[in-house]
């Protein structure tokens, strides 16, 4: 005997409701985590009048406790305070590098897609050439030219991470060029510059913004890799990469907390930003959102 038609429909409604609830919970959890992280890096350093570089050899390598929630490192420094400072530096590097890389990639991709011809060919050949070089290897070369510091790391990340943004923006511009309102503007005598500024650039801003958000955790991991290799920020400056690098000896000795907490502070923001970016992508693409809710 065939099942009534209302049962599959009821199941579909329950599935849709469950999917929406799961997506809402994921977005709220991601937003809450990012709010806590931003609040911590902005509020804790000014309010907590403690020196994150203060050495206390009598308290070295203490496990997590009420006095030191993240434990202490090999010279007795409080890991919670150093992790907050390290996260602050890593987020700053990630934000600035992502912004610079997005500006470069958006400019190159928009020019290639809007003007076409030799501009498109030259820009895409440059992108293909740089993409063939491993990002980390190129970043190491750029940092090695300068002294260790924040700005060489920012330049290294920005120069090696604008390529994907350029491709995304170019593809979006080529899609927008076929829209009826762009054809109407060209038929009305609008120049290429006017079409690009008035019609194409506003259309690519959501994609460029999404690329910038997704690039922040990538830039944080890139900075951490350079610092772990000793080529990023100076060793005395707290960053998540430096904290993991300085904890290698402790990990081999069986002390897990100096490595665990800086590593978690790399993973948790990455997951939170990915959750928020996924919600943003669904809002920017109504067709995909409607398919997900069916």
Secondary structure, 3 states (H helix, E strand, C coil): CCCCHHHHHHHHHHHHHHHHHHHHHHHHHHHHHHHHHHHHHHHHHHHCCCCCCCCCHHHCCCCCCCCCCCCECCCCCEHHHHHHHHHHHHHHHHHHHHHHHHHHHHHHHHHHHHHCHHHHHHHHHHHHHHHCCCHHHHHHHHHHHCCCCHHHHHHHHHHHHCHHHHHHHHHHHHHHHCCHHHHHHHHCCCCHHHHHHHHHHHHHHHHHHHHHHHHHHHHHHHHHHHHHCCCCCCCCCCCHHHHHHHCHHHHHCCCCHHHHHHHHHHHHHHHHHHHHHHHHHHHHCHHHHHHHHC
